Amino acid sequence: FFRLGTVDDFVSFDMTGSLGSMRQRLTRPFVSGTGLLLAAIASLGLLELAFQKFPPQSSKFIGLFNSSGCAQLETACSSVGVAQYCARGHTCSRHLKNSAAVPKPRPWKTGRWLDIGKVFFLEARARGASIRTLFIGDSITEWLRGECQGKPCERAAGNPKMLQQYFPGNGTAAFGIGWEETQWLLWRLVHGQEVAALCPDEVIVLIGTNNIGNSGIDSLSTALGISAVVEVLLQQLPTSRIVLLALLPRFKRGHLEKRDFRAQLDAVNRYSAAMVSAFQNPSRLTFVNCTEVFTDVPDVRARAELISDGIHPTTSGYAKMFEHCLIPRLLPKNIVQPPNSCGT
């Protein structure tokens, strides 16, 4: 039950029954001996121990799960001047045990979360090589689908048409779930195998703001979680270029959030930039910071038109971010070339 390392594993788990047997086993405690065991593990708050399978780390990437990797990460934090927000007096090993970098399923409304992941899995299987540009992350990504928590959402209704304007054809996909955090996205990637059938030219990743804003996870732990997501994508999609987006600013009625919170977001972004620089292969991994698209707007009302609820860009906000920041940094072939064959 705990091994979901292949596409077939996921199919055998989640393709039977109206909700899928995987959902049933995570939400119904006494189905079988396995269900009983899982219920006991969950009741002890140790559910993540069942899902710690992780792909071997790339030899070229910063090691995330060993002592030398820890030293590199702490050096990176110090080098960009954010050590006070990264280390916070804890040892690196303590941060590595933090759930932000350990794959685990979302602990609340798990069945709904699994259902949305199943939609992405089936979409990936159906579309395959036709997906040239993949967006992956949380609700900021989900809104590009015109959805909130897997359902049509009026606030995001104009986004699919806008996305089509900047990415003509049927070559884009957005696999995002509202409230998502790094550890839950990791589980989707490692165990849900959402992207295993794909070989997009580029994968645009935006994840981590909920770790800080909702769960109060510190900057280094959040950055470690983001790094783990990047590493898994580099391994699962060996021909794709990963585009890591900086965490977007959060506003309150048009004004930037309080200073401490803003500093944490900035610390994560500066760390991410250092991590990508250390990778030293821009053809495989690049960092794009679009925060100025929103922070350089002096007028509060004009800024609110770009991020109306303080977190999610409006349709015009997405459009401005794409036009002035993201699109110029993407590979031209994402927009002008026909679908590739995924090497199969």
N, C-alpha and C positions, 0 to 999 in steps of 0.2 A: 504493500500500500504506500509506503513512504518513498518508493522510487518512481519518479515520474520523469525519467531522463530522456525519453524519446517521444516523437510525435505519436507513435502507436500506443505508448503508455497512456497519453492524454486522451486519445480517441477511445480506448477501452474503458477509461474512467468516466468520461464526461459525455459520451454520446448515447448513453442508455437512459431511458426514463425522461420525464418531462423536465426535471431539474438537473439530471445527471447524477450518476452514482457518486461522483466526487463530492458534489454539494451535499448529498444525503449523508455521506459519512462524516462530513465536517459539521453537520448541523443536527444529526439525529444520533444520540449517544449510545443506544443499546441495540443497534442493528445486528452486530456480530461481535466476536471476540476482538476483532480489529477495532470496531467502533468503540467498544468498552475501553480498550487500551488508549485510544485517542482521547476519549472523554477524560480518563484519569490523567493523562499528560496535560490536557488543556486545563483541568481543574487545578493543577499545581502551578499554572502559569509558565509551563515549560514547552509550549507548543513549538516554539522555534527550534528546539533541539531535534525535532523530527524532520526538519527541512533544511539541514545545513549542508546538503550536498552542493558542491560548487565546482565549476569547471576548473581544470588546471590553469594557473595564471600564465600569461604570456611572458616570455623571457625578456621582451623588450620593454614591457610596461613596468611602472612602479609597483613593486610587490606590496600587496595590500595585507597579506596574512602571514608575515614573518617579521622577525626582529629588524632585519636590515631595511625592509620596507618601512617599518615604523620610523626608523631614524631619518629616512629620506623625506617622509611626510612631515615630520616635525621641523626638519631643516627648511623644507619648502614654506611652511607657515612662517618661520622666522625671517626668511629671505624677503617675503613680501610685506613684512611689518605688521602681521596680524596675529602674532603668537598669543597676545593677551586674550584674543577671542577664540583661538583654536585650542590651545592646550588647557587653559583654565586650571592649571595646577595638577592635572591628572596625568598618569602615565599613558603612553600610547596604547599599551596592551589593554588597558581598561576601555579605551575608545573602540578598539577592534572588537570587543565583546558586545558593544552597543548594538541594539537591534537595527539601527539605521543601515548597517552594512551586512546584515544577516537576512537571507530570504525567509519571509514568513507570510502566511495569508492574512488578509485584513481581519481583525478580530471582531468587527461588528458588521452586521448585514452581510455576512460572508457569502450567503447564497446568492444575493443580488450581484455582488462583486464578481463571483465566479461566472454568473450568467453573462455579464458584460465581457469578461475575458473570453468566454466561449464564442461570442459573436466575433471578436477580433480573430480568434483562431480559425474559425470557419471562413471569414473573409480572406485571410491570408492564404488559406488552402485553395480558395476559389479563384483568386486573382493572381497569385504567384508572381511571376516575372513582370507582370504589367505594372506593378507598384514600383515606381522609380524613386519617389521621394516619400519617406515615412516619417511622420511626426509621432513622437511617443512621449507620454508624461502624465500629467494630472488633468484637472478640469480646464486649465488654459488650453491644453491640447484638445480635450474633448469638445470644447465649444466650437472648434473648427469643423466638427461634424454636425453642428447645429443641435447638439444634445446636451442634456444635463443628467448625470447618473443613468445614462443609457436610454433616455426618453427624449422626444422632441422638446425643445426648449425655446420659448418665444424670444428670450433675451439674446439667443445665439442664432436665431433663424436666418439672418442674412449672411452668416459666415461661409457656408458651403459655396454660395454663388461667388462671394468675394475670393475664396480660395481658388475657384475655377478660373477667375480672371488672371491670377498670377501664375497658375500652373495649368495651362490649357490641356485639354484631353482628359484622360481618366488615369493619370499616372501617380496620384497622390493618395495617401491614406493617413488617418489620424487615429492612433490607438491611445486614447487618454481616458482616465476615469477620475471623476470628481473626488476630492479629498485624498488623492493618492500620495503616498510617501515612498521614499526610496526603498525601504525594506519590502513593501508590498509589490512595487514594480519589479524588484528583483525576483520575487517568487513567481510572478507572471512570466518573466523571461526564462528563468531556470527550469521551473516545473511545468508551467503552462505551455511553454514552447510556442508562444504567439508568433515569433518572427522566424522560426526555424525553416519555414517553407519559402522564405523571401530572399531576395538579393538586390535590394534597392541600391541605387547609386549613392544616395545619401540618407542618413538617419538624423533627424533633428530632435535633440533631446532637451526637454525642459522639465526638471523635477527637483524637489527639495524645499520649496517655499512652505509646504504644509508641515514638514518636519519641524521647522522653526516656529511658524505662525500658529499651528494647531497643537503640536505635541511638546513644544518647548525644548526640543533637542538642540544641543549646543552646536556651534559652527563647525568644529572639527569633525564631530560625529556625522553631521549632515554632509560635509564634504567627502568623508570616507564613503558614505552611502552613494553619493553621486559618482565617485570614482569607481565603485564596484559595479554600478550600472553600466558605465562606459566600458569597463573591462569585459563584462559579459557580452556586450554588443560587439566589441572588437573580435571576440572569439567566435561568436555565433554567426557573424556576418563578415567573413574574411575579405570579401571584395568590396565592401561598402565603406564610404567615408562617414565618420561620425562627426556631427556638428553639435557641439555642446553649447547651449545658450546660457548666458548669465541669468541668474534669478532676477525677475523683474521687480521694480520697486512696488511697494504697497502704500496706498494712500488712504486717508480718512477725510472724506468730504473735500477732495481735491488737494489736501495737504499731505506731505510725506508723513509716514508713521513716526512715532516717537524715536528719538535719536538712538537709543540702545538697540532697538529692533533694526533700524536702518544699518547700524554698524555691523550687526550680525550678518545681514544679507551681503553687505559689502565684503566682509571677511570671507564668506563662502565663495563669492565671485573672484576675489583675488587669489584665493587658494586654487580654484579651478583653473584659472589662467596659468598659474605656476605649474600645476599638474600637467596641463596640455603641453606647455613649453618643454617640460622634462621628457615628454614622450618623443619629441623631435622627429615627427613624421606628419607634416601637415596634409599629406595626401590621404592619410588614414584618420587623423583626428585634428580638429580645429576648434577654437573657442571664439564665439561671437557674442559681444556685449552690446545689447540694444537698449540698455537702460536710459541712455540720453535721449532717445526718441520721446520718452515720457517726462523725464526730469528737466529737460531744457525748455519746457513750455512754461513761460513765466505766469501766464494768466490762469488762475485757479479754475475758472469756468471752462476755458479751453482744454485744460488738463482733464477735467471731469468728463469731457466729451470723448477722451481717448481711453480712460479707464473709469467707467461710470460707477462701479461698485467698489472701487479701491483695490481690486485684485485682478479682475479679468478685463482685458482690452475689449473695447467696443469693436464693432465691425470696422469703423474708421480707424481705430487704434491698431488693429491687426494690419490693416492696409498700409498704414504709415510705417509700421515696423517692417513689413515685408519690403516695401518700396525703397525706403531710405537706409535700411540696415541689413536685412537678411538676404534678399535676392541678389544684391551685388556680390555677396560672398559665397554663393552657391556655384556649383559647376554648371556651365551653360548647357551641357548635355541633358541635365535634368529637365529642361524645358523644350529643347529643340530636337532631340534624337528619339527614335522609336524605341519601344521596350527591348531590353536585352533578353538573353536566353537563360540566365541564371546558371550558366555553365552545365546545364543538364540536357 
